[in-house]
Amino acid sequence: MEAGDLAGALERLDRVTRELRVKCPWDREQDARSIVPHTVEEAYELAEAAREGDDAAMRDELGDVLFQVVFLSLLLEERGEGDLAGIASQLTEKLIRRHPHVYPPDEREAAEGIETADDVRRQWDEIKRDVEGRKSEKDWKKPALPALIYANKVQWKLDPEERPANAGAANPDLEADEAEVGRLLWEAVAEARRRGVDPELALRAEAERHAEAARK
């Protein structure tokens, strides 16, 4: 696709989104609180399409997620708190800032020692901490995340040297190990049911205990 085609397609999407906001009764009623549950649902559907390797479904779900981004950006614009162009520019600057091995600052040589995805992840953490000042409670508290994803993130933060660049990517026994971990998680859920415990709440509470201990 040519750059002009991309710009034209996005401009048309922006125009249609604005028209829907004015002319569609359902779209007129939405605000960030009401639309975000749909955003979460679309993200999960996109993740499932990617997991299944279904390219047609990915194209469809990517479109749905893109609409959520454009619509939420429009809501910000209506409040005078930003717009899609500003959001895209802010994201671009963050990507450049977090990849000095690709975009060296001040035309200096690219950062040395960045050869693997693990190196990149460690560099990201350093930049978020030392350059962006990400030392707040927000780094640990992720209330919107499912407990399993949250627990995984907490463990990564507690042991960053050991976290994989891409879970299982370098594991030659990935399929067998996934099956075994799945069995263990299934048994944990079954044990929670036997004890009358909600496994989601139990895992979140345990992850928060570890996060709280690390913050002290």
C-alpha positions in Angstrom: 0.0 0.0 0.0 1.3 3.5 -0.9 1.6 6.1 1.8 -1.1 8.1 0.1 -3.5 5.1 0.2 -2.9 4.6 3.9 -3.5 8.3 4.6 -6.6 8.3 2.5 -8.0 5.2 4.2 -7.4 6.6 7.7 -8.9 9.9 6.7 -12.0 8.2 5.5 -12.2 6.1 8.7 -11.9 9.3 10.7 -14.6 11.0 8.7 -17.0 8.0 9.0 -16.4 7.8 12.8 -17.2 11.5 13.2 -20.4 11.1 11.2 -21.5 8.2 13.3 -20.8 10.2 16.4 -23.3 12.8 15.2 -25.9 10.8 13.3 -26.0 7.4 15.1 -28.1 7.4 18.3 -26.0 4.6 19.8 -22.7 6.2 19.0 -23.9 9.6 20.4 -24.7 8.0 23.8 -21.2 6.5 24.3 -18.5 7.7 26.5 -15.1 6.2 27.5 -16.6 4.2 30.4 -19.3 2.7 28.2 -17.1 2.0 25.1 -14.0 0.5 26.8 -15.7 -2.8 27.7 -16.2 -3.2 23.9 -12.5 -2.3 23.4 -11.5 -5.1 25.8 -13.7 -7.6 24.0 -12.3 -6.6 20.6 -8.8 -7.0 21.9 -9.5 -10.5 23.2 -11.1 -11.4 19.8 -8.0 -10.2 18.0 -5.8 -12.2 20.3 -7.8 -15.3 19.6 -7.6 -14.8 15.8 -3.8 -14.4 16.1 -3.5 -17.5 18.3 -5.5 -19.5 15.8 -3.4 -18.1 12.9 -6.6 -17.0 11.1 -5.5 -14.1 8.9 -9.0 -13.3 7.6 -10.2 -13.0 11.2 -7.2 -10.9 12.1 -7.9 -8.4 9.4 -11.5 -8.1 10.7 -10.6 -7.9 14.3 -7.8 -5.4 13.7 -10.4 -3.2 12.0 -12.6 -3.4 15.1 -9.7 -2.5 17.4 -8.7 0.3 15.1 -12.2 1.7 15.3 -12.0 1.7 19.1 -8.8 3.7 18.9 -10.2 6.2 16.5 -13.5 6.5 18.5 -11.8 6.9 21.9 -9.4 9.5 20.4 -12.5 11.4 19.2 -13.9 11.4 22.7 -10.7 12.9 24.0 -10.8 15.5 21.2 -14.3 16.5 22.2 -13.1 17.2 25.7 -10.1 19.2 24.4 -7.7 16.6 25.9 -6.0 15.4 22.7 -6.7 14.0 19.2 -5.7 11.1 17.0 -2.8 13.0 15.4 -1.4 14.0 18.8 -1.7 10.4 20.1 0.1 9.0 17.0 2.9 11.6 17.4 3.3 10.9 21.1 3.4 7.1 20.4 6.0 7.7 17.7 8.2 9.7 20.0 8.0 7.0 22.7 8.9 4.3 20.3 12.0 6.3 19.2 12.9 7.0 22.8 12.7 3.4 23.8 14.7 2.1 20.9 18.1 4.0 21.1 19.7 1.0 19.5 17.7 1.8 16.3 17.3 5.6 16.7 20.5 6.8 18.5 19.8 10.1 20.3 21.7 13.2 19.1 23.0 11.3 16.2 25.4 9.4 18.5 26.3 5.8 17.8 23.5 3.3 18.5 23.5 1.7 22.0 26.0 -1.1 22.2 25.3 -4.5 23.7 21.8 -4.8 22.3 21.8 -8.0 20.4 18.8 -10.1 21.6 15.2 -9.5 22.5 16.1 -10.0 26.1 18.6 -7.1 25.8 15.9 -4.9 24.4 13.5 -5.7 27.2 16.1 -4.9 29.9 16.8 -1.6 28.1 13.1 -0.8 28.0 12.9 -1.3 31.8 16.0 1.0 32.3 14.5 3.7 30.0 11.1 3.6 31.7 12.8 3.9 35.1 15.6 6.3 34.4 14.4 8.4 31.5 10.6 8.3 31.9 10.6 8.1 35.7 8.2 5.2 35.9 8.5 4.5 39.6 5.0 4.9 40.7 2.3 2.5 41.9 1.1 2.4 38.3 4.0 0.2 37.5 2.7 -2.5 39.8 -1.0 -2.1 40.0 -2.8 -3.4 36.9 -6.4 -3.8 38.1 -7.8 -4.3 34.6 -5.6 -7.2 33.7 -6.8 -10.8 34.2 -5.1 -12.3 37.3 -2.9 -14.8 35.3 -1.5 -12.0 33.0 -1.1 -9.8 36.1 0.8 -12.5 38.0 3.0 -13.1 35.0 3.9 -9.4 34.9 4.6 -9.2 38.6 7.0 -12.2 38.3 8.7 -10.6 35.4 9.3 -7.4 37.5 10.5 -9.5 40.4 13.0 -11.4 38.3 13.7 -9.4 35.1 16.9 -11.2 34.3 15.0 -14.5 33.8 12.0 -13.4 31.9 11.8 -14.7 28.3 12.0 -12.4 25.4 9.0 -14.2 23.9 7.5 -16.9 26.1 8.4 -20.3 24.7 10.0 -19.0 21.5 13.3 -20.8 22.2 11.8 -23.8 23.8 12.2 -27.0 21.7 9.6 -28.8 23.8 7.0 -25.9 23.7 4.0 -28.1 22.8 4.6 -30.7 25.5 5.4 -28.0 28.1 2.3 -26.0 27.3 0.3 -29.1 27.7 1.9 -29.8 31.1 1.4 -26.2 32.4 -2.2 -26.3 31.1 -2.8 -29.5 33.1 -1.3 -27.9 36.3 -3.5 -24.8 35.8 -6.5 -26.9 35.2 -5.8 -28.8 38.4 -5.4 -25.5 40.3 -8.8 -24.4 39.1 -10.3 -27.7 40.1 -8.8 -27.4 43.6 -10.2 -23.9 43.9 -13.6 -25.2 43.1 -13.3 -28.0 45.7 -12.5 -25.4 48.3 -15.1 -22.9 47.2 -12.6 -20.3 46.2 -12.7 -18.1 43.1 -9.3 -18.9 41.4 -9.2 -15.4 39.7 -9.5 -13.6 43.0 -7.1 -16.0 44.7 -4.3 -15.5 42.1 -4.8 -11.8 42.0 -4.5 -11.6 45.8 -1.3 -13.7 45.8 0.2 -11.6 43.0 -0.7 -8.4 44.8 1.0 -9.7 48.0 4.2 -10.2 46.1 4.0 -6.8 44.4 3.3 -5.1 47.8 6.3 -6.9 49.3 8.6 -5.7 46.5 7.4 -2.1 46.9 8.5 -2.0 50.5 
